[in-house]
């Protein structure tokens, strides 16, 4: 039984532990990115736009939009302002 299991286990080291540590360290960032993703998805639904249409309006690749709507993209200030302009929504709130 042990031999069967060992044949399934990769001999290469994985980076899973490091990815988990990075995710925990980036949790505040991820929460904000996910909140932005929800706002973007809600607005796309309201406008009746596909992600492809949004990508065209943003002049970015569909893959870039996919990262945005997954909430996994570390957006620059420039990107945030561009999203706001294209969608007509407010993502940044200044005190």
C-alpha positions in Angstrom: 0.0 0.0 0.0 2.8 2.4 0.9 4.6 1.7 -2.3 1.4 2.5 -4.3 1.1 5.8 -2.5 4.7 6.7 -3.1 4.3 6.2 -6.8 1.6 8.9 -6.8 3.7 11.4 -4.9 5.9 13.7 -7.1 9.6 13.5 -6.2 9.9 17.3 -6.9 9.5 19.8 -4.1 6.4 21.9 -4.4 6.0 25.6 -3.6 2.7 25.1 -1.9 3.9 26.1 1.6 5.4 29.3 0.2 2.2 30.1 -1.8 0.2 29.7 1.4 2.5 32.0 3.4 2.3 34.6 0.6 -1.5 34.4 0.5 -1.7 35.0 4.3 0.7 37.9 4.0 -1.3 39.4 1.2 -4.7 38.8 2.8 -5.6 42.5 3.2 -4.6 43.2 -0.4 -6.7 40.2 -1.6 -9.8 41.4 0.3 -9.6 44.8 -1.5 -8.9 43.2 -4.9 -11.9 40.9 -4.4 -14.2 43.8 -3.4 -13.1 45.6 -6.6 -13.8 42.5 -8.6 -17.3 42.3 -7.2 -17.9 46.0 -8.1 -16.6 45.4 -11.6 -18.7 42.3 -12.1 -21.8 44.0 -10.9 -21.3 46.9 -13.3 -20.5 44.6 -16.2 -23.8 42.8 -15.5 -25.6 46.1 -15.3 -24.2 47.3 -18.6 -24.7 43.9 -20.2 -21.0 43.7 -21.1 -19.0 40.6 -21.5 -15.5 40.4 -20.1 -14.3 40.5 -23.7 -16.2 43.8 -24.3 -14.7 45.2 -21.1 -11.2 44.2 -22.2 -11.8 46.0 -25.5 -13.0 49.1 -23.8 -10.0 49.0 -21.5 -7.6 48.2 -24.3 -6.2 45.2 -22.4 -6.2 41.5 -23.0 -9.1 39.3 -21.9 -6.5 37.5 -19.7 -5.9 40.8 -17.8 -9.7 41.3 -17.3 -9.9 37.7 -16.1 -7.3 38.5 -13.4 -9.2 41.7 -12.4 -12.6 39.9 -12.0 -11.0 37.0 -10.1 -9.7 39.5 -7.6 -6.1 38.3 -8.0 -4.6 41.2 -9.7 -2.5 43.8 -7.9 -3.9 46.8 -9.6 -1.9 50.0 -10.2 -3.4 53.4 -9.5 -3.4 54.0 -13.2 -5.4 50.8 -13.8 -7.9 51.7 -11.1 -8.5 55.1 -12.6 -9.0 53.6 -16.0 -11.5 51.1 -14.7 -13.4 53.9 -13.0 -13.5 55.9 -16.2 -14.5 53.1 -18.5 -17.2 51.8 -16.2 -18.3 55.1 -14.7 -18.0 53.8 -11.1 -16.0 54.9 -8.1 -13.4 52.5 -6.7 -11.1 54.9 -4.9 -12.4 56.9 -2.0 -10.2 59.7 -0.7 -10.6 61.1 2.8 
